[in-house]
Amino acid sequence: MRHDHPGTLDRARRDLNQPLCGYLDHYLSRPDLGYDQGFALGALLHLDDALGSESASRFVAPSGPWHRWVEGPPRRDRDPQNYRQFVHQLCAFADESAEVFALLEREL
């Protein structure tokens, strides 16, 4: 049985901001390292959309860390919104899957 608590999801989303910002602070300062910076920024942009916050704004500001990082080798996708859209699609899939499983669980 599932127990949803009001505000739990919003609190979890807010709690994700800090580790994502820490990751981006560290790894966007290293243009020689190409790990998951784009996906981390996409996740932060997605959270900003969901929470009405602007945590990602300092990373994507003109001449900000994101723009300096994408200038380094190798060539990278420059548009952080592409990553935001990808993360949004993953989250939508997860939400829809959770709804299906909740319906199935109720039928059992």
Secondary structure, DSSP 4 states (H G I P E B T S, - for coil): -----TTHHHHHHHHHHHHHHHHHHHHTT-TT--SSHHHHHHHHHHHHHHHT--TTHHHHSTTSHHHHHHHSSS-----HHHHHHHHHHHHHHHHHHHHHHHHHHHH-
